[in-house]
Amino acid sequence: METGFFKWAWRFNAVAIAVCVILVLTVILWQVTGTLRRNVFPTHTSNTFIDAHEQPDQAAEQKRYFGAPNDPSNKGIYALPIYADQSHPNLGISKNNSRDLINYRIVDISAQTNHWLFEGMNRLILDTRMITLSYPDHKSNHLGQLLTVVLEDTNDDARLSGHDTKTLLLTSPHWNWPVKVTHGVISVLSTTAISDSAFDIIFSTSDGTHAARIAIPTGEILSEQVLQTHD
């Protein structure tokens, strides 16, 4: 009878130990894979926009709203950014991304007019830089805005994000029109106005770092060179 009891006790202990080992291994595995899970299945992202018209199966709902206007450099003209918040399913896990800049509403209070800077809402604006020329007497002249924009999904992940290549667009000081400067940009390192009709820019692409001079207001590349990291 004692033998049967001890057999039962040993079996119970063995099962208990096995369960504890499994639980410990599960906890360890959960902790070790935490970073990977956050990268692969993030619950909240920014600068990741899904066009509901292009991907209706992914974008569950979208909320759009205006933000505070950019610092007005022209009296009476304001550029109101419009942001998008999205919630969408991904592999059964609920995700959301917020405050993605997708367009500007240009408001001219003096002329009592307003218009969109771009047609439609199917882009992601990652950065907007004012191109300003400073003078020795501390005065300055606002020459326009340089926008870093994702226009298309270049890495085939069914969304627009900072992982896609970017297009640089130049607008007039009054935000009247955007013109294309260049495409395939990874990042913009610096911009410097050198005159009322040109500015210098240093940017990176997949084939290296470029230094270029850009005409204002046409956006034409006047000169360009690829910088080498070694001779």
VODRENKE-843483 format. One record per residue (C-alpha): residue number from 1; residue in one letter; x, y, z. Coordinates in Angstrom, 1 decimal, decimal comma. Example, Ala and Ser with C-alpha at 12.3 -4.5 7.8 and 13.67 -1.06 7.14 Angstrom:
BEGIN
+-----+------+--------+--------+--------+
!  nr ! rest !   east !  north !     up !
+-----+------+--------+--------+--------+
!   1 !    a !   12,3 !   -4,5 !    7,8 !
!   2 !    s !   13,7 !   -1,1 !    7,1 !
+-----+------+--------+--------+--------+
***
This chain:
BEGIN
+-----+------+--------+--------+--------+
!  nr ! rest !   east !  north !     up !
+-----+------+--------+--------+--------+
!   1 !    m !    0,0 !    0,0 !    0,0 !
!   2 !    e !    2,9 !    2,3 !    0,9 !
!   3 !    t !    4,5 !    1,3 !   -2,4 !
!   4 !    g !    1,4 !    2,4 !   -4,4 !
!   5 !    f !    1,2 !    5,7 !   -2,4 !
!   6 !    f !    4,8 !    6,5 !   -3,2 !
!   7 !    k !    4,4 !    5,6 !   -6,8 !
!   8 !    w !    1,4 !    8,0 !   -7,0 !
!   9 !    a !    3,5 !   10,7 !   -5,1 !
!  10 !    w !    6,4 !   10,3 !   -7,5 !
!  11 !    r !    4,1 !   10,6 !  -10,5 !
!  12 !    f !    2,4 !   13,6 !   -9,0 !
!  13 !    n !    5,8 !   15,2 !   -8,3 !
!  14 !    a !    7,0 !   14,4 !  -11,8 !
!  15 !    v !    3,9 !   16,0 !  -13,4 !
!  16 !    a !    4,2 !   19,1 !  -11,1 !
!  17 !    i !    7,9 !   19,5 !  -12,0 !
!  18 !    a !    7,2 !   19,1 !  -15,7 !
!  19 !    v !    4,4 !   21,8 !  -15,5 !
!  20 !    c !    6,7 !   24,2 !  -13,6 !
!  21 !    v !    9,5 !   23,6 !  -16,1 !
!  22 !    i !    7,1 !   24,4 !  -19,0 !
!  23 !    l !    5,8 !   27,5 !  -17,2 !
!  24 !    v !    9,4 !   28,8 !  -16,6 !
!  25 !    l !   10,5 !   28,1 !  -20,1 !
!  26 !    t !    7,3 !   29,9 !  -21,4 !
!  27 !    v !    8,1 !   33,0 !  -19,3 !
!  28 !    i !   11,7 !   33,0 !  -20,4 !
!  29 !    l !   10,7 !   32,6 !  -24,0 !
!  30 !    w !    8,2 !   35,4 !  -23,7 !
!  31 !    q !   10,7 !   37,7 !  -22,2 !
!  32 !    v !   13,4 !   36,8 !  -24,8 !
!  33 !    t !   11,1 !   37,3 !  -27,7 !
!  34 !    g !    9,6 !   40,6 !  -26,3 !
!  35 !    t !   11,6 !   42,9 !  -28,6 !
!  36 !    l !   10,9 !   40,7 !  -31,7 !
!  37 !    r !    7,2 !   40,7 !  -30,9 !
!  38 !    r !    7,1 !   44,4 !  -30,5 !
!  39 !    n !    8,8 !   44,9 !  -33,8 !
!  40 !    v !    6,7 !   42,4 !  -35,7 !
!  41 !    f !    3,4 !   42,9 !  -34,0 !
!  42 !    p !    3,5 !   46,5 !  -32,6 !
!  43 !    t !    0,2 !   47,7 !  -31,1 !
!  44 !    h !    0,9 !   51,3 !  -31,8 !
!  45 !    t !    3,0 !   52,9 !  -34,6 !
!  46 !    s !    3,6 !   56,3 !  -36,1 !
!  47 !    n !    4,6 !   57,4 !  -39,6 !
!  48 !    t !    2,9 !   54,3 !  -41,0 !
!  49 !    f !   -0,1 !   55,1 !  -43,2 !
!  50 !    i !   -2,4 !   52,7 !  -45,0 !
!  51 !    d !   -4,5 !   54,2 !  -47,8 !
!  52 !    a !   -8,0 !   52,9 !  -47,2 !
!  53 !    h !   -8,8 !   53,1 !  -50,9 !
!  54 !    e !   -5,8 !   51,0 !  -51,9 !
!  55 !    q !   -5,9 !   48,6 !  -49,0 !
!  56 !    p !   -9,6 !   48,3 !  -47,9 !
!  57 !    d !   -9,0 !   45,0 !  -46,3 !
!  58 !    q !   -6,4 !   46,4 !  -43,9 !
!  59 !    a !   -7,7 !   49,9 !  -42,9 !
!  60 !    a !  -10,6 !   49,3 !  -40,5 !
!  61 !    e !  -11,3 !   52,9 !  -39,7 !
!  62 !    q !   -9,7 !   56,3 !  -40,1 !
!  63 !    k !  -10,1 !   59,6 !  -38,3 !
!  64 !    r !   -8,8 !   62,9 !  -39,8 !
!  65 !    y !   -8,3 !   66,2 !  -38,1 !
!  66 !    f !   -6,5 !   69,5 !  -38,5 !
!  67 !    g !   -3,4 !   70,4 !  -36,4 !
!  68 !    a !   -2,0 !   73,8 !  -35,5 !
!  69 !    p !   -0,7 !   75,7 !  -38,6 !
!  70 !    n !    2,9 !   76,0 !  -39,4 !
!  71 !    d !    4,6 !   79,2 !  -38,3 !
!  72 !    p !    3,2 !   81,7 !  -40,8 !
!  73 !    s !    6,0 !   83,4 !  -42,8 !
!  74 !    n !    3,5 !   85,2 !  -45,0 !
!  75 !    k !    0,9 !   87,4 !  -43,3 !
!  76 !    g !   -2,6 !   86,0 !  -43,7 !
!  77 !    i !   -1,5 !   82,6 !  -45,2 !
!  78 !    y !   -1,5 !   79,5 !  -43,0 !
!  79 !    a !   -0,7 !   75,9 !  -43,7 !
!  80 !    l !   -3,0 !   73,7 !  -41,6 !
!  81 !    p !   -1,7 !   70,1 !  -41,4 !
!  82 !    i !   -4,3 !   67,4 !  -41,6 !
!  83 !    y !   -3,5 !   64,2 !  -39,7 !
!  84 !    a !   -4,9 !   60,7 !  -39,8 !
!  85 !    d !   -5,4 !   58,2 !  -37,0 !
!  86 !    q !   -6,0 !   54,6 !  -38,1 !
!  87 !    s !   -7,0 !   51,3 !  -36,6 !
!  88 !    h !   -6,5 !   48,2 !  -38,6 !
!  89 !    p !   -6,1 !   44,4 !  -38,2 !
!  90 !    n !   -2,8 !   42,7 !  -38,7 !
!  91 !    l !   -2,6 !   38,9 !  -38,4 !
!  92 !    g !   -5,5 !   39,0 !  -35,9 !
!  93 !    i !   -3,8 !   41,5 !  -33,6 !
!  94 !    s !   -5,4 !   44,9 !  -33,3 !
!  95 !    k !   -3,0 !   47,8 !  -34,2 !
!  96 !    n !   -3,3 !   51,5 !  -34,5 !
!  97 !    n !   -1,2 !   54,4 !  -35,8 !
!  98 !    s !   -1,8 !   58,0 !  -35,1 !
!  99 !    r !   -0,9 !   61,6 !  -36,1 !
! 100 !    d !    0,2 !   60,7 !  -39,6 !
! 101 !    l !    0,6 !   63,9 !  -41,7 !
! 102 !    i !   -1,1 !   63,3 !  -45,1 !
! 103 !    n !   -1,8 !   66,8 !  -46,5 !
! 104 !    y !   -2,0 !   70,6 !  -45,8 !
! 105 !    r !   -4,9 !   72,9 !  -46,2 !
! 106 !    i !   -3,6 !   76,3 !  -47,3 !
! 107 !    v !   -5,7 !   79,1 !  -45,9 !
! 108 !    d !   -5,4 !   82,7 !  -47,2 !
! 109 !    i !   -7,4 !   84,8 !  -44,8 !
! 110 !    s !   -6,8 !   88,1 !  -46,7 !
! 111 !    a !   -8,0 !   86,7 !  -50,0 !
! 112 !    q !  -10,7 !   84,5 !  -48,3 !
! 113 !    t !   -9,6 !   81,4 !  -50,1 !
! 114 !    n !   -8,4 !   77,9 !  -49,2 !
! 115 !    h !   -7,2 !   74,9 !  -51,0 !
! 116 !    w !   -5,4 !   71,5 !  -50,6 !
! 117 !    l !   -1,7 !   71,5 !  -51,2 !
! 118 !    f !   -2,0 !   68,0 !  -52,8 !
! 119 !    e !   -4,9 !   66,2 !  -54,4 !
! 120 !    g !   -6,2 !   63,3 !  -52,4 !
! 121 !    m !   -5,0 !   61,8 !  -49,1 !
! 122 !    n !   -2,8 !   59,0 !  -50,3 !
! 123 !    r !    0,6 !   60,1 !  -49,2 !
! 124 !    l !    2,7 !   60,3 !  -46,0 !
! 125 !    i !    4,5 !   63,6 !  -45,3 !
! 126 !    l !    7,5 !   62,8 !  -43,0 !
! 127 !    d !    9,2 !   66,2 !  -42,8 !
! 128 !    t !    8,6 !   69,9 !  -43,7 !
! 129 !    r !   11,5 !   72,3 !  -43,7 !
! 130 !    m !   11,3 !   76,0 !  -44,3 !
! 131 !    i !   14,0 !   77,3 !  -46,6 !
! 132 !    t !   15,0 !   80,7 !  -45,2 !
! 133 !    l !   17,8 !   83,0 !  -46,2 !
! 134 !    s !   19,4 !   85,0 !  -43,4 !
! 135 !    y !   21,1 !   88,4 !  -43,9 !
! 136 !    p !   23,9 !   90,0 !  -41,9 !
! 137 !    d !   21,4 !   92,6 !  -40,5 !
! 138 !    h !   19,4 !   89,7 !  -38,9 !
! 139 !    k !   16,6 !   90,0 !  -41,5 !
! 140 !    s !   15,5 !   86,9 !  -43,4 !
! 141 !    n !   13,7 !   86,0 !  -46,5 !
! 142 !    h !   11,4 !   82,9 !  -46,6 !
! 143 !    l !   12,0 !   81,1 !  -49,9 !
! 144 !    g !    9,6 !   78,1 !  -49,6 !
! 145 !    q !    9,2 !   74,7 !  -48,0 !
! 146 !    l !   11,0 !   71,5 !  -48,7 !
! 147 !    l !    8,8 !   68,4 !  -48,0 !
! 148 !    t !   10,0 !   64,9 !  -47,5 !
! 149 !    v !    7,1 !   62,7 !  -48,8 !
! 150 !    v !    6,4 !   59,0 !  -49,2 !
! 151 !    l !    4,3 !   58,7 !  -52,4 !
! 152 !    e !    4,4 !   55,0 !  -52,9 !
! 153 !    d !    5,0 !   51,6 !  -51,2 !
! 154 !    t !    8,5 !   50,7 !  -52,3 !
! 155 !    n !    9,2 !   47,8 !  -50,0 !
! 156 !    d !    5,9 !   46,0 !  -50,7 !
! 157 !    d !    4,6 !   45,9 !  -47,2 !
! 158 !    a !    1,2 !   47,3 !  -48,2 !
! 159 !    r !    1,7 !   50,6 !  -46,4 !
! 160 !    l !    3,5 !   53,9 !  -46,6 !
! 161 !    s !    6,1 !   54,4 !  -43,9 !
! 162 !    g !    9,6 !   55,7 !  -43,2 !
! 163 !    h !   11,0 !   52,4 !  -44,5 !
! 164 !    d !    9,9 !   53,4 !  -48,1 !
! 165 !    t !   12,1 !   55,7 !  -50,2 !
! 166 !    k !   11,1 !   59,3 !  -50,2 !
! 167 !    t !   10,5 !   62,1 !  -52,7 !
! 168 !    l !   11,6 !   65,7 !  -52,1 !
! 169 !    l !    9,1 !   68,4 !  -53,1 !
! 170 !    l !    9,6 !   72,1 !  -53,1 !
! 171 !    t !    6,7 !   74,6 !  -52,6 !
! 172 !    s !    6,6 !   78,3 !  -53,1 !
! 173 !    p !    6,7 !   80,6 !  -50,0 !
! 174 !    h !    2,9 !   81,0 !  -50,4 !
! 175 !    w !    2,4 !   77,2 !  -50,6 !
! 176 !    n !    1,0 !   77,6 !  -54,1 !
! 177 !    w !    2,4 !   74,5 !  -55,8 !
! 178 !    p !    4,8 !   71,6 !  -55,0 !
! 179 !    v !    7,5 !   70,7 !  -57,6 !
! 180 !    k !    9,6 !   67,6 !  -57,6 !
! 181 !    v !   13,3 !   67,9 !  -56,7 !
! 182 !    t !   14,4 !   64,3 !  -56,6 !
! 183 !    h !   13,2 !   60,8 !  -55,7 !
! 184 !    g !   14,7 !   57,7 !  -54,0 !
! 185 !    v !   15,9 !   59,6 !  -50,9 !
! 186 !    i !   16,5 !   57,8 !  -47,7 !
! 187 !    s !   17,2 !   60,9 !  -45,5 !
! 188 !    v !   17,9 !   64,6 !  -45,7 !
! 189 !    l !   21,0 !   65,6 !  -43,7 !
! 190 !    s !   21,0 !   69,4 !  -44,2 !
! 191 !    t !   19,6 !   72,3 !  -46,2 !
! 192 !    t !   21,1 !   75,8 !  -46,5 !
! 193 !    a !   19,8 !   78,7 !  -48,5 !
! 194 !    i !   22,7 !   80,5 !  -50,3 !
! 195 !    s !   20,7 !   83,1 !  -52,3 !
! 196 !    d !   17,2 !   84,2 !  -53,1 !
! 197 !    s !   17,2 !   81,7 !  -56,0 !
! 198 !    a !   19,1 !   78,6 !  -54,7 !
! 199 !    f !   19,8 !   76,4 !  -51,7 !
! 200 !    d !   22,2 !   73,6 !  -51,0 !
! 201 !    i !   21,1 !   70,2 !  -49,7 !
! 202 !    i !   22,9 !   67,1 !  -48,5 !
! 203 !    f !   20,9 !   63,9 !  -48,7 !
! 204 !    s !   21,3 !   60,1 !  -48,7 !
! 205 !    t !   20,2 !   57,5 !  -51,2 !
! 206 !    s !   20,8 !   53,9 !  -51,7 !
! 207 !    d !   23,9 !   54,7 !  -53,8 !
! 208 !    g !   25,5 !   57,1 !  -51,3 !
! 209 !    t !   25,4 !   60,6 !  -49,9 !
! 210 !    h !   24,8 !   63,5 !  -52,3 !
! 211 !    a !   25,5 !   67,2 !  -52,2 !
! 212 !    a !   23,4 !   69,3 !  -54,6 !
! 213 !    r !   22,4 !   72,8 !  -55,4 !
! 214 !    i !   18,7 !   73,4 !  -56,1 !
! 215 !    a !   17,1 !   76,2 !  -58,0 !
! 216 !    i !   14,3 !   78,2 !  -56,4 !
! 217 !    p !   11,4 !   78,1 !  -57,4 !
! 218 !    t !   11,7 !   75,4 !  -60,1 !
! 219 !    g !   13,3 !   72,7 !  -58,0 !
! 220 !    e !   15,9 !   72,0 !  -60,7 !
! 221 !    i !   19,1 !   70,4 !  -59,7 !
! 222 !    l !   21,8 !   72,8 !  -60,8 !
! 223 !    s !   24,7 !   70,7 !  -59,7 !
! 224 !    e !   25,2 !   67,4 !  -57,8 !
! 225 !    q !   28,0 !   65,2 !  -56,6 !
! 226 !    v !   28,2 !   61,9 !  -54,7 !
! 227 !    l !   30,4 !   62,0 !  -51,6 !
! 228 !    q !   32,9 !   59,2 !  -51,1 !
! 229 !    t !   33,7 !   57,8 !  -47,6 !
! 230 !    h !   37,3 !   56,9 !  -48,8 !
! 231 !    d !   39,6 !   57,7 !  -51,7 !
+-----+------+--------+--------+--------+
***
